Amino acid sequence: MPPLLELKDIVLATQDYVVLDRASVSFAKGASSVIMGPSGCGKSTLMKVAAGICVPDSGEVLLEGRPLERLAEARLREWRRSSGFMFQDAALWANKTIFENLALPLQFHYPELSAAAVRERVRASLARGGLEGSLEQRPAQLSMGEAKIASFLRAVILEPDLLFLDEPTTSIDHAAQEKMMAMIRERKQRGCTIISVTHDAHLASLLANDLVVLKQGRVLAAADLASVRRSRDPQVAEILSQVLSETAAYDTDLLDLLGG
């Protein structure tokens, strides 16, 4: 059985910089994968390529063994409907209310839904995130924590089977982090496939079944935790130690899972 998503020899470059350098990685259905690496190594770009948001210069993105660019239009729409993406900077539409931001995916993918049904779904979603009072507010009126929660709620409003999370807990206060992690944990328990970029050791300990270790656009390791633990690549060990040095405060964390 092929993986849910597979990236093969992905190359993506700007005019003077190679962002991804023949990067290859696969993501299993139902697993939670965490992409780790130094700042600027291409983590977010790798995830955006996997989500079909960025088109690489070369290489292939396969969905259940089939190249993304060759999928029939109906299958591509189905995949878009069953996946959600949370951006690092929230990326809410500034000129729309929070209600309108969350309503857009419903209106686009399910045009047959009545206005009342859309409103009910959005209200219920905002209530779960503690943002029921922000229905008619614009993104600029929210704190960063509230904006990121709204962005997460927009990403899951369609109840996706595949969820991409780009630094979901950065730049937000502790209360917002706890709320975010509770909602992510709920998605994982439902069997959602989660692909995440994070420097948050607590979130990584919550999410990771598999680890992808990236440096300068190259995938150094991509496997289950036990396999990463056995890696003899000193670069992998160095990157993991940088991230996992922050985990000492947690009882069950990646440091324990990786054998200390």
C-alpha positions in Angstrom: 0.0 0.0 0.0 1.6 3.3 -1.1 2.0 6.2 1.4 -0.7 8.8 1.5 1.8 11.4 0.2 5.2 11.0 -1.2 7.7 13.6 -2.4 10.4 12.4 -4.8 13.6 14.3 -5.6 12.0 17.7 -5.0 14.1 20.7 -6.2 12.9 24.3 -5.7 15.2 27.3 -6.0 15.1 31.0 -6.1 17.4 33.1 -8.3 20.4 32.6 -6.0 19.4 30.0 -3.4 18.4 26.4 -3.5 15.5 26.0 -1.0 14.9 22.3 -1.5 17.7 20.1 -2.8 16.5 16.7 -4.2 14.3 16.3 -1.1 12.5 12.9 -0.8 10.1 11.9 1.9 6.8 10.0 2.4 3.9 10.5 4.8 1.8 7.5 6.0 -1.9 7.7 6.2 -3.1 8.3 9.8 0.4 9.1 11.1 1.6 12.4 12.6 4.8 13.6 11.1 6.9 16.4 12.5 9.4 18.2 10.3 12.4 19.6 12.2 15.5 21.6 11.3 17.3 24.9 11.7 15.5 28.1 10.7 15.6 28.7 7.0 16.3 25.1 6.0 13.2 24.8 3.9 10.7 23.1 6.3 7.7 25.3 5.5 8.5 25.1 1.8 8.7 21.3 1.9 5.3 21.2 3.6 3.8 23.6 1.1 5.0 21.5 -1.8 3.4 18.4 -0.1 0.2 20.4 0.1 0.3 21.4 -3.5 0.6 25.1 -2.6 4.1 25.5 -4.0 5.1 23.9 -7.3 8.6 22.6 -7.4 11.1 23.1 -10.2 11.5 19.4 -10.6 10.6 16.2 -8.8 7.2 14.6 -8.1 4.5 14.8 -5.5 2.4 11.6 -5.4 -1.0 11.2 -3.7 -1.6 7.6 -3.0 1.0 6.7 -5.7 -0.4 9.0 -8.4 1.3 12.3 -9.5 -0.6 15.3 -8.2 -0.4 17.1 -11.5 -2.0 14.2 -13.3 -5.0 13.7 -11.1 -8.4 14.1 -12.6 -10.1 17.4 -11.7 -12.8 15.6 -9.6 -10.1 13.7 -7.6 -8.1 16.9 -7.1 -11.2 18.8 -5.8 -11.9 15.8 -3.4 -8.4 16.0 -2.1 -8.6 19.8 -1.6 -11.8 19.3 0.3 -10.3 16.6 2.6 -7.2 18.6 3.5 -6.6 21.7 5.6 -3.6 24.1 5.9 -2.8 26.4 8.8 -0.2 29.0 7.9 2.5 30.2 10.3 1.3 33.8 10.2 -2.4 32.8 10.3 -3.0 34.3 6.8 -6.5 35.4 7.5 -8.2 37.6 5.0 -7.7 41.0 6.5 -10.7 42.6 4.7 -13.2 39.9 5.9 -14.7 39.2 9.3 -13.7 36.1 11.3 -17.1 34.6 10.3 -16.4 35.2 6.6 -12.9 33.7 6.9 -14.3 30.4 8.3 -17.3 30.4 6.0 -15.2 30.7 2.8 -14.1 27.0 2.7 -17.6 25.8 3.3 -19.1 28.1 0.7 -16.5 27.1 -1.9 -16.5 23.3 -1.4 -20.1 22.9 -0.5 -22.1 25.6 -2.4 -25.3 23.6 -1.8 -25.2 24.5 1.9 -27.7 27.0 3.0 -26.6 30.3 4.6 -28.2 29.1 7.8 -26.2 25.8 7.7 -23.0 27.7 7.1 -23.6 30.1 9.9 -24.4 27.2 12.3 -21.2 25.4 11.4 -19.1 28.5 11.8 -20.7 29.5 15.1 -20.1 25.9 16.5 -16.5 26.0 15.3 -15.7 29.3 16.9 -17.4 28.2 20.1 -15.1 25.2 20.3 -12.1 27.5 19.9 -13.4 30.0 22.5 -13.9 32.7 19.8 -17.7 32.9 19.8 -17.5 36.6 20.6 -15.2 37.3 17.5 -17.8 36.5 14.8 -18.0 40.0 13.3 -14.5 41.1 14.2 -11.7 41.6 11.6 -8.3 39.8 12.0 -6.6 43.0 13.1 -8.9 43.2 16.1 -7.7 39.8 17.4 -4.5 39.0 19.4 -2.0 36.8 17.7 -3.1 33.8 19.7 -6.7 34.4 18.7 -5.8 34.8 15.1 -3.8 31.6 15.1 -6.7 29.7 16.7 -9.1 31.2 14.1 -6.6 30.0 11.4 -6.6 26.5 12.8 -10.4 26.5 13.0 -10.6 27.6 9.3 -8.2 24.7 8.5 -10.4 22.1 10.1 -13.8 23.6 9.3 -14.3 20.9 6.6 -13.3 18.1 9.0 -10.2 17.2 6.9 -8.5 13.8 6.8 -5.2 15.5 6.2 -4.0 18.5 8.1 -0.9 20.7 7.6 0.3 22.8 10.5 3.0 25.5 10.1 4.4 26.5 13.5 0.9 26.5 15.1 2.0 27.5 18.6 4.6 30.1 18.0 4.1 33.8 19.0 1.1 33.0 21.2 0.7 33.0 24.9 0.5 29.9 27.2 -3.3 29.8 27.4 -3.6 29.9 23.6 -0.9 27.3 23.3 -2.8 24.9 25.6 -6.1 25.5 23.7 -4.3 24.9 20.4 -2.7 21.7 21.6 -5.9 20.3 22.9 -7.6 20.9 19.5 -4.7 19.3 17.7 -4.7 16.3 20.1 -8.4 15.9 19.3 -7.7 15.8 15.5 -4.9 13.2 16.1 -7.3 11.0 18.2 -9.8 11.0 15.3 -7.2 9.5 13.0 -6.4 12.6 11.0 -3.0 12.5 9.1 -1.0 15.5 10.5 2.1 17.0 8.9 3.6 19.7 11.1 6.5 22.1 11.2 7.3 23.1 14.7 10.1 24.2 17.1 7.8 23.6 20.0 9.2 20.6 21.9 5.9 20.0 23.8 3.9 20.0 20.6 6.4 17.7 18.9 6.1 15.3 21.8 2.3 15.4 21.4 2.4 14.8 17.7 5.3 12.8 16.5 4.9 9.3 15.2 7.5 10.0 12.5 10.3 12.6 12.2 11.7 14.4 9.2 15.0 16.1 9.8 15.9 18.8 7.3 19.1 20.8 6.8 19.8 23.3 4.0 17.0 21.9 1.9 18.2 18.3 2.2 16.3 15.5 4.0 18.8 14.0 6.5 16.4 11.5 8.1 12.8 10.6 7.5 11.5 7.7 9.5 9.7 6.5 12.7 11.2 7.6 16.0 13.1 4.4 16.6 14.8 4.6 13.3 15.8 8.2 13.8 17.1 7.3 17.2 19.5 4.8 15.6 20.8 7.3 13.0 24.5 7.7 13.1 24.5 10.9 11.2 26.1 13.5 13.4 24.1 16.2 11.7 20.8 14.5 12.7 22.0 14.2 16.3 23.0 17.9 16.4 19.7 19.1 15.0 17.7 16.9 17.4 19.7 17.9 20.4 19.1 21.6 19.6 15.3 21.0 19.5 15.1 18.5 22.2 17.2 20.4 24.7 14.0 22.4 25.4 12.0 19.3 26.5 13.4 18.7 29.9 10.3 20.1 31.6 8.0 17.4 30.2 7.3 14.0 31.7 6.7 12.2 28.3 8.5 13.9 25.5 10.6 13.3 22.4 13.8 13.1 24.5 12.4 10.1 26.3 11.1 8.5 23.1 14.5 9.0 21.4 16.2 7.3 24.3 17.5 10.4 26.1 
